[in-house]
Amino acid sequence: MSGAALRFLQDGLRAKLRGERTDFLRLVADDPAVPTGQGLRGFAGVRAYVARADDSRQVLSDVLGFEPAGDGFAHVSPGRHATYTFDPAPVTAPIQGAGTVHHVAWATADDQHATWHATLTSAGLYPTPIIDRTYFKSIYFREPGGVLFEIATLGPGFAVDEPLASLGEALVLPRRYEPMRQWLESNLTPVTNPRSPDPAPAGDPQPEGEPVG
C-alpha cells in the first residue's frame, strides 16, 4: 500500500493520509473500531512555507542534525522519522487563523533537553527558556525561514497526574489552569466518551461523570 494517499481539506488546511510500510509500530492507533493494519501511525511529514530557504537548509543540517530525504529532510536519530519539506513562501502576507498550523513539534529524550537548549542558543536561534508543560517540557524557536519549531521531551507523560487506566474520563487541568476550571467547563464544547455504555445523542448535554478532556 506504500504510496497510496487520501487527500482532504479540513478548515482550509490541506492534509493527506498516506499508506506506508514501516516496522515502527509503537504509535499505531489501537481501538476495536479501527481494523487491524489501518490504524494511524503518526505524521509522515510536514510541508511549510519558508522565506529564506538556504538559511533554513543550513540550520536543519548543521544545527538540528537533519539529512536530505527525498525532496525534504529527516532527522538521523533512532526511532520513527518524519520528514520536513519546505516550499517558497507566497507573496501574500500570512494570517493566523482556523485551518493553519501554529508550530511544528519534534520530540527528544528528557535528558537531552538542556543540551538542545545550549545548542540552539550557541547557534543564535534565540530559543525560549525551557518551559514546564506539566506533561512534558518544551523549547520554542523560529528557524530562519520563519517557521516556529518546538522541541518537546517525551516525558513525564499524561499519567503524571491521573491513573493510566482512567485517562480521558475527566477534565484534568494543569495546576496553573485550575483557577479557570469553572469558566472552561462552562465554555468547552461537550463531547461524548465513545466507550460509554450509553452514549448521549449528538447535541444532548454531557452525562454527569463522563466529560472527556
N, C-alpha and C positions, 0 to 999 in steps of 0.2 A: 504493500500500500504506500510505500515511500513515494513522495512526490504528489500524491492526490491532495487536493485542497478544497475547502469550502470557504468562499469569501462572503462577507456580510458587512452591513453598515449599521452601527449602533450609536445613536445620538451624535451623528456626524463623524464618528471615528471609524475608519476602515480597519477591519480585522480579518484574520484568516486562520481557520483551523486546518492544520496540515498533518497528514499521516506520516509518521516517522518510524523507522526500525531502529530501536535502541536497546541496549542492555541495562540502561539506568532506569530501574523500576521503582526506586524508593518513593517517588512522589506521585505515583499513579492513583487517581481517584478510585476509591473502593466503596461501593454502595450497591445494595441489591437492585436499585433502579437502573444501574449502568451495566450493560452487558460486558462480560469479561473481554478484555482486549480493546475496549472502546473508551476507557477512562482517560481524562485529560492528564497529560504528563508535564504540564507547566508551559512556560513561554519558550518557543523555539527561537525567537529572536525579536528584535526591536528595530524599526526604521525611524530615523529622526532627521529633521532639517538642521543643518549647521551652517553658520556664516563664514567660518574660517577652516576649511577642510584640511589644509596642510597642517595647521597647528593642532587640530583635533587628532589627526593621524599620529603626530609625534607624541602627544600625551598618552594616547591609547597604547602605543607600542613601547615608548621609553619609560613611562612613569607607571602605568597601570598593568603592564605585562601582557597585553593582548598580542595576538598574532593574526596575520591575514587568514581569512577563511571564506572562500568563495568571493562574493562581492563586498564582504564586510570583515568583521573581526570577531575573534573568540578568545576567551581567556585560557591560559595554559594550565591553570590549577586543576587538581583532581576533581572528579565529580561531573555532574551534568553541565554542558557548555551551551549557554545561549549565545546567539550571535548579536552583534551590534553593527548596523549599517546606516550610513547617512547619505542624504541627498542634498543638492544645493538648496539653500533657503529661498523661498518665494520672494518676490519683490514687494508684496503687500505686507504690512505690519501685522504680526500675530496678535490675537486677542484671546486670553484665557477664558474658557467657558465650557459648557456641557459638551462632552464628546472629546475633549482634549486630555492629554496625559500631563500630569504635573511634574513627574520626575521618573527617572529610570533607576531602579534599585539593584544593587549587587550584594551578595552575601559573602561574609568572611568568618573564619573561626574566631571565637571570642578572644583568644589570647593574641591575635594578630591585629586587633583594632588600634591599639596605641601606636603600633609600628606604621600602620597605614596613615594615621593622622600625621605622624612625623614626616613620612614620605611626601604627602600632599603639601604640607607646609614648606618643606625644602624646595619643592618644585614651583613654588609661587602660585599655588592654586587657591589660597585663602579658604581653607576648609572651616566649617563651623567647629565650635568645641564639640567634644563627644557628648551626645545628648542621650539621657536615660529615658527610654520609651516604656519602661516597666517590663515589657515582654522581650525587648531587645534594645541594643544601643545603636545609635546612628551618627554618621558623619555626612554632612552635605557639602557639595562644592559644584561649581559650574566648570565644565570642560570648555576649552577656548571657543567652540562653536556656539555656546550659549545654552546647551542642554544641562539641566540640573541633574546631577548624579547623587545617589545615596549609597554609602557602604554601610551595611547593617550586619550586626552579629547574628549568629544562628540561635543563640540562647539569651535568656534562660527559657523562653517559650511560654505558651499560653497556660501551662499548668502551674505557673508560679503563684497564682492567687485563687485557684479553684481546682477541685478534683478533676482529674483527667476524664473520669467516667461520666461527668455531668457537664462537660464543655458545651457551651451554646444553649443551655437550658434557661439561663437567666441573663439579665443585662449586668455584666460585671464591668466596673469602671476603674481605671487607674485612680490612685488617691487624689491626684490634682483635679480630677473631674467630678469627684463626689459632691462638692458644693453645687454642681449643676444638675444633679440627678433628677430633681423634680421637674425642671424645665425640659431636660432631654426626654424623660419618659412621657411627657405630655405632647412633645412635638415630633418624636420619631415615628415613622410610618410603621404600624404593627405588621409583623409577619407571623405566619403560622409554621410551627415545627412540623415538617413533613412526616416525621416519625411518630407524631402524636396519634394515639389510637382513634381519636375522634376529632380530626382537624376541622376548624371552623370554616364555613364557606367564605369565599372571597368577599371582602367588604364588611364582614361581621367583626365585632370587637374581639380583641385577642383574649382567649380564655385565661382566667387568673392562674398564675403559676407557669404559663407557657411562653413568656416573651423570649425572643431569640435576639441576642446582641451581636 
